[in-house]
Amino acid sequence: MLSRFPVSLRRSRSLVHRVRRGLSDMAGGGGEDGHLGEFSEYMERLRNYERSGVPRGAGTDSDDGFDLGRMRRLLRRLGDPHTHFPVVHIAGTKGKGSTAAFLSNIIREQGYNVGCYTSPHLLTIRERISVGETGGPVSAALLKDLFDNAKEAIDQSIESEDGALTHFEVFTALSYLLFSRENVDIAIVEAGLGGARDATNIIQSTELAASVITTVGKEHLAALGGSLQSIAVAKSGIIKQGRPAIIGGPFSSDIEQIIQDRAFLTQSPVISACDPGVRSITRCIGWDCGKPYQSSDIIIKISNDIPLFIELYDVKLQLLGDHQRQNAVTACCTALCLRELGWDISDSSIQAGLEKTQLPGRSQFLTREETSVLGLDGASSILVDGAHTEASAKALSDVIETVKPGGPFALVVGMANDKEHLAFAEQLLSGPRPNIVLLTEASIAGGSSRSMPASSLKDVWTAAANSQGISYRDMGTITGVETPELAGRPAAAAVKPMLIGCSSAPFSCDLIRAASQLLQSRADGDPGLICVTGSLHMVSSVLRQLEQ
């Protein structure tokens, strides 16, 4: 029988509207990143593995793994803030950010003060932390004040650790400190890499409300041990003694067994979002203000150690695809588990939280006004999606097949150099076939050291096209908006070959305009669709252009 969550950390609904600290008045305001000058410069000096790449074995629970000891020592200097609130800890190859967003909005809808920590960010590092009842990025003023107060302790830790503290470790510690200061009722924390040796994994069973593992896939293989099995072992490291574990899936039998074995060792009850008592279906795709949503039914009837029950109909999910519906189901199971542990979470809050959840860069259709800002004047629809793995490429392909308007279809792709480029290309070519593929170089975390050269990507995509018997025409290198194809198009043919080209410069929105011109040459009156994908950093470039 699962024990109730420790009373010392579980907050009753009657306490939700207590008076907040004065710092809360600054949260969610119009703070600009320009106010973070000293903080930004300080963080830039720290070792950043998102930019340089993660060392081999760093995420494994071994001698090669990250040292959680230095994270604990840093937090001790800051007063062990991570012990002051309950946590839902989420790991997974894909889906953890979406699941965190779904769950945060569900609990926030009930009126709780929710802290949420995720990574990476798209436009500003402030996106990684949200706190309070609005869910927006932490304000620059609040983050600056937090850093100013903590800087002396961080300096001391960096010196005592001989400079080994990383960008991610320091920012994770600041997020825990902020959640403590803001007296959050609960924190939803997304692991950065793996789980067992991730900097977020200093949460003990006494602070853990539940752990969640969304999926296990082939990403960061070298850093996580080299196999799906070693990745599963790393991610199951967030499961703690006696605390419930929610697993998303679907998983292969051997991967699920690894997670179940860890749960057995820690005497943790397991809730599966793929339980036979869970049913979900998308009934139709609707459109609201030019943006699609999927109308879904979610029914959960589980009668195991932790009984869960809910029936939700016509849930209008703004996050598209079967994979996002599964993430919504995983978030539902987690919310129902929390309800069984004593949290006040109603069915209506669950449905409202799911429906309000939207994430930039996840199957995001730009509005007509946004495409106009990019200089397209509605000539083409634009979809931006941060897919960068074989599984996420399959999910994106399914979304495109479901919602693609009439007319031709173009892909603009840039990726990091440590991804499975061929499998990614093969998945996207297996679905709705693009008429045009333009490859480019993505800036990864503000640098080029991890970027895959556009010419190398083109070689991968031509190999994928050859392996699938797809006829294509190599456009060579594109130097600007004017393209070789526009300079001299071939005569009309019954089946036109797919065009493949690469950019001679790092990605910019000029390449989207080039794709639009190429589409118009093949449109036959239909505007077509342009999908920008391969990396969240590609998405960031587009959204930053819109912001400017």
Secondary structure, 3 states (H helix, E strand, C coil): CCCCCCCCCCCCHHHCCCCCCHHHHHCCCCCCHHHHHHHHHHHHCCECHHHHCCCCCCCCCCCCCCCHHHHHHHHHHCCCHHHCCCEEEEECCCCHHHHHHHHHHHHHHCCCCEEEECCCCCCCHHHHEEEECCCCECCHHHHHHHHHHHHHHHHHHHHHCCCCCEHHHHHHHHHHHHHHHCCCCEEEEECCCCCCCCCCCCCCCCCEEEEEECCCCCCCCCCCCCCHHHHHHHHHHHCCCCCCEEECCCCCHHHHHHHHHHHHHCCCCEEECCCCCEEEEEEEEEEECCEEEEEEEEEEEECCCCCEEEEEEEEEECCCCHHHHHHHHHHHHHHHHHHHCCCCCCHHHHHHHHHHCCCCCCCEECCHHHHHHCCCCCCCEEEECCCCCHHHHHHHHHHHHHHCCCCCEEEEECCECCCCHHHHHHHHHHCCCCCEEEEEECCECCECCCECCHHHHHHHHHHHHHHCCCCEEEEEEECCCCCHHHHCCCCCCCCCCEEEEEEEEECCCHHHHHHHHHHHCCCCCCCCEEEEECCHHHHHHHHHHHHC
